């Protein structure tokens, strides 16, 4: 009987120490999955979403207003990427990707041709 009580208490004590560690690891894994899920929108899709009005809450005009804002240098690739980051569409590390910014700039320059 004593051994049963000692075994039960030992299991209870050890279980309480291990549970918070496992819970922390699960949260870390879930946050990495969420970051990966939102981290990439192609430059073409980013500009198309902007043209369609997806970033009007971030003060990015839609349709012809976007084209006019790009022509008058009020909107550039960095501005659009920052808006997408604040809308939760891109990760903040996208601002450090010069190739991505160049591709967005190229797509913005093509707005007049569409």
DAQUIWO-V14884 format. One record per backbone hydrogen bond with DSSP energy under -1.0 kcal/mol. NH is the residue of the N-H (numbers start at 1). CO is the residue of the C=O. If there is no record, write none. Layout:
BEGIN
nh | co
NH | CO
NH | CO
END
This chain:
BEGIN
nh | co
5 | 1
6 | 2
7 | 3
8 | 4
9 | 5
10 | 6
11 | 7
12 | 8
13 | 9
14 | 10
15 | 11
16 | 12
17 | 13
18 | 14
19 | 15
22 | 18
23 | 19
24 | 20
25 | 21
26 | 22
27 | 23
28 | 24
29 | 25
30 | 26
31 | 27
32 | 28
33 | 29
34 | 30
35 | 31
36 | 32
37 | 33
38 | 34
46 | 42
47 | 43
48 | 44
49 | 45
50 | 46
51 | 47
52 | 48
53 | 50
54 | 49
56 | 53
59 | 56
60 | 55
63 | 51
65 | 62
67 | 63
68 | 64
69 | 65
70 | 66
71 | 67
72 | 68
73 | 70
74 | 69
75 | 69
80 | 76
81 | 77
82 | 78
83 | 79
84 | 80
85 | 81
86 | 82
87 | 83
88 | 85
89 | 84
94 | 91
95 | 92
96 | 93
97 | 94
98 | 96
101 | 97
102 | 98
103 | 99
104 | 100
105 | 101
106 | 102
107 | 103
108 | 104
109 | 105
110 | 106
111 | 108
END
